[in-house]
Amino acid sequence: MAKLSKLERRLLRAIGKANADFGMIRPGDRVLACVSGGKDSVAMMHLLALMKARVPFDFELHGMLLDQGQPGFAPEPLVAWMAAQGHDFRIVRQDTYKVVTDKLDPGETYCSLCARLRRGRLYKEAFEAGYDKIAFGHHRDDALETLLLNLFYAGSIGAMAPRFTSDDGRNVMIRPLFYCAEADIAALAAEQGFPILPCGLCDNQPDQKRQEMKLLLDQLCADNPKVRGNMLAALGNVRASHLLDPRLRAAMGCEAWGEE
């Protein structure tokens, strides 16, 4: 068994803690790792394969990339790398690019519709193939940025669930990198020479608000490096008695307001 780098060990510890805390992968699970070609999902595939070789139980790991028909998309370097690493990996093709460009006007952001179409196809593939879990490459910083976006622009308090079930109950989704820092993932991608595939849609239409949240977090961490860790801890340390949601307060047995 190959010796792990310091980064690999640190990230595997974070994945192991997330797995223990949220019951992500269990003995006998069939896991579909959704690979987009970005650094996060490729790192997830790499780390889950390392985890599989080291945990005291067996589970299946299969990688899948959805080719959405974007002009110039060339997955060959990633396919070759996956094969060289011995990963079980396949490509499924569905031209959602045409649907997105037909439905949206010039200047509108494609990401939301593109992501919904991609998830729909991935959910269908996973259910029909009998997978127990669908793994996505969202990490700690994605969750914290989502928390800020919801707080500032949606009037709600919510981040990303590390494990959740689809609305129709057919699929269970997991985010094994939930405790992993984006900076560590980026460093791992450079260290291991991951083949990164650019997205012809996202790279040309950056999510401006999410970039603003990323910048805000960077600024806060420049003054206090513990900010990201504290925010992550806060997601698991909710004081219902200090919030205003009557449903949450009732569920936690807090005093009701507005009643005589």
C-alpha positions in Angstrom: 0.0 0.0 0.0 1.5 3.3 -1.1 2.6 5.8 1.6 0.3 8.7 2.0 1.3 12.4 1.9 0.7 14.7 4.9 -2.2 16.3 3.0 -3.8 13.0 2.1 -3.6 11.9 5.8 -5.2 15.2 7.0 -8.0 15.0 4.5 -8.7 11.3 5.2 -9.0 12.1 8.9 -11.6 14.8 8.0 -13.5 12.3 5.8 -13.3 9.7 8.5 -14.8 12.1 11.1 -17.6 13.1 8.7 -18.3 9.5 8.0 -18.5 8.7 11.7 -20.6 11.8 12.5 -23.1 11.5 9.7 -23.2 7.8 8.8 -22.2 8.4 5.2 -20.7 5.1 4.0 -21.5 1.8 5.7 -20.4 -1.8 5.0 -21.8 -3.1 1.7 -22.8 0.3 0.4 -22.7 0.9 -3.3 -21.4 4.5 -3.7 -21.7 6.5 -6.9 -19.1 9.4 -6.9 -20.3 12.2 -9.1 -17.2 13.7 -10.8 -17.6 17.0 -12.6 -13.9 17.3 -13.6 -13.3 20.1 -11.1 -10.6 19.8 -8.3 -13.2 19.0 -5.6 -14.9 16.0 -7.2 -11.6 14.6 -8.5 -10.1 14.9 -5.0 -13.2 13.2 -3.6 -12.8 10.2 -5.9 -9.1 10.0 -5.1 -9.7 10.2 -1.3 -12.6 7.8 -1.3 -10.5 5.2 -3.1 -7.8 5.7 -0.4 -10.4 5.3 2.3 -11.8 2.1 0.7 -8.4 0.5 0.8 -7.9 1.3 4.5 -11.2 1.0 6.3 -12.0 -2.4 8.0 -15.1 -3.0 5.9 -15.9 -3.3 2.2 -18.0 -1.0 0.0 -18.2 -0.4 -3.7 -17.0 2.8 -5.3 -17.9 3.8 -8.8 -17.2 7.2 -10.5 -19.4 8.8 -13.1 -19.1 12.0 -15.1 -22.1 13.6 -17.0 -21.0 15.0 -20.3 -23.6 17.8 -20.8 -22.7 18.6 -24.4 -20.8 21.8 -23.8 -18.8 22.9 -26.8 -15.2 22.0 -26.6 -15.6 19.6 -23.6 -12.8 17.2 -23.7 -12.8 14.6 -20.9 -10.0 12.4 -22.3 -7.3 13.5 -19.9 -9.5 12.7 -16.9 -10.6 9.4 -18.4 -7.0 8.4 -18.9 -6.0 9.4 -15.3 -8.9 7.5 -13.8 -7.9 4.4 -15.8 -4.2 4.8 -14.7 -5.4 5.0 -11.0 -7.5 1.9 -11.4 -10.7 3.6 -10.6 -14.1 2.3 -11.9 -15.2 5.3 -13.9 -17.6 5.9 -16.8 -19.1 8.8 -18.7 -22.8 9.4 -19.3 -23.9 11.8 -22.0 -26.9 14.1 -22.1 -27.1 17.3 -24.0 -28.4 19.7 -21.3 -26.3 22.5 -22.7 -28.9 23.0 -25.5 -31.7 23.0 -23.0 -30.1 25.6 -20.9 -29.1 27.9 -23.7 -32.6 27.6 -25.3 -34.5 28.4 -22.1 -32.4 31.3 -20.8 -31.9 34.7 -22.3 -28.4 36.1 -23.0 -26.8 37.4 -19.8 -28.8 35.1 -17.5 -26.8 32.9 -15.2 -26.8 29.3 -16.4 -25.6 27.6 -13.2 -28.9 27.0 -11.4 -30.8 25.4 -14.3 -27.7 23.5 -15.4 -27.2 22.1 -11.9 -30.9 21.0 -11.7 -30.7 19.2 -15.0 -27.5 17.5 -14.0 -28.8 16.4 -10.6 -32.0 15.0 -12.2 -30.0 12.8 -14.6 -27.6 11.7 -11.8 -30.5 10.8 -9.5 -32.1 8.7 -12.3 -28.8 6.9 -13.1 -28.2 6.1 -9.4 -31.7 4.8 -8.7 -31.8 2.6 -11.8 -28.4 1.2 -11.1 -29.2 0.4 -7.5 -26.7 2.7 -5.7 -27.1 3.2 -2.0 -25.4 6.6 -1.8 -24.6 9.4 -4.3 -21.4 11.3 -3.3 -20.9 15.0 -4.2 -17.7 16.9 -3.8 -18.9 19.9 -1.8 -16.5 20.9 1.0 -16.5 22.9 4.2 -16.1 26.3 2.4 -19.1 25.5 0.1 -21.2 25.0 3.1 -20.1 28.2 4.8 -20.6 30.3 1.7 -24.1 28.8 1.3 -24.8 29.7 4.9 -23.9 33.4 4.3 -25.8 33.5 1.0 -28.9 32.2 2.7 -28.5 34.6 5.6 -27.8 37.8 3.4 -29.9 37.1 0.3 -32.6 34.5 1.2 -33.6 35.5 4.7 -33.0 32.0 6.1 -30.4 30.2 8.2 -29.3 27.1 6.4 -26.1 25.6 4.9 -25.6 22.3 3.1 -26.6 19.0 4.7 -23.7 16.5 4.9 -26.3 13.7 4.3 -29.8 14.0 2.9 -32.5 12.1 1.1 -34.1 13.3 -2.2 -37.7 14.6 -2.0 -39.0 11.4 -3.6 -37.1 9.2 -1.1 -35.3 7.3 -3.8 -31.8 8.5 -3.3 -29.5 9.3 -0.4 -26.9 11.9 -1.0 -23.6 12.4 0.9 -20.9 15.0 1.0 -17.8 13.2 2.3 -15.6 16.4 2.0 -17.9 18.3 4.4 -15.1 18.8 7.0 -12.4 19.4 4.4 -11.0 22.9 3.8 -10.9 24.1 0.2 -7.4 25.2 0.6 -6.3 21.7 1.5 -8.2 20.3 -1.5 -6.6 22.8 -3.9 -3.1 21.9 -2.4 -3.9 18.2 -2.9 -4.9 18.8 -6.5 -1.5 20.5 -7.2 0.4 17.9 -5.3 -1.1 14.9 -7.1 -1.4 16.6 -10.5 -5.1 16.0 -10.9 -6.3 16.6 -14.5 -8.9 19.4 -14.1 -11.5 19.9 -16.7 -12.8 23.5 -17.1 -16.5 24.1 -17.4 -17.5 26.0 -20.5 -20.5 27.4 -18.8 -19.4 28.1 -15.2 -16.0 29.5 -16.1 -17.6 32.1 -18.3 -20.3 33.0 -15.8 -18.8 33.2 -12.4 -21.2 33.2 -9.4 -20.6 36.7 -8.3 -22.5 36.5 -5.0 -20.7 33.3 -4.0 -17.4 34.9 -4.9 -18.3 37.8 -2.7 -18.9 35.4 0.2 -15.6 33.7 -0.4 -13.9 37.1 -0.3 -15.7 38.0 2.9 -14.6 34.8 4.5 -11.0 35.4 3.4 -11.1 38.9 4.9 -12.5 37.7 8.2 -9.9 34.9 8.4 -7.1 37.4 7.8 -8.0 38.9 11.2 -8.9 35.6 12.8 -7.9 32.3 11.2 -10.4 30.4 13.3 -13.4 32.0 11.7 -14.2 29.2 9.3 -13.7 26.6 12.0 -16.0 28.5 14.3 -18.7 28.9 11.7 -18.6 25.2 11.0 -18.9 24.5 14.7 -21.8 26.9 15.0 -23.8 24.7 12.5 -23.7 22.0 15.1 -24.3 24.3 18.1 -27.7 25.9 17.5 -29.5 27.6 20.4 -33.2 27.3 19.5 -34.2 29.5 22.4 -32.3 32.4 20.8 -33.9 32.2 17.4 -37.3 33.2 16.1 -38.6 30.2 14.1 -41.7 29.0 16.0 -41.4 25.5 14.5 -37.8 25.1 15.7 -38.7 26.5 19.1 -41.7 24.1 19.4 -39.6 21.1 18.4 -37.0 22.0 21.0 -39.5 22.6 23.7 -38.9 26.3 24.1 -41.3 28.8 25.5 -44.0 29.9 23.1 -44.3 33.6 22.4 -47.3 35.7 21.5 -49.8 33.7 23.6 -51.6 34.8 26.7 
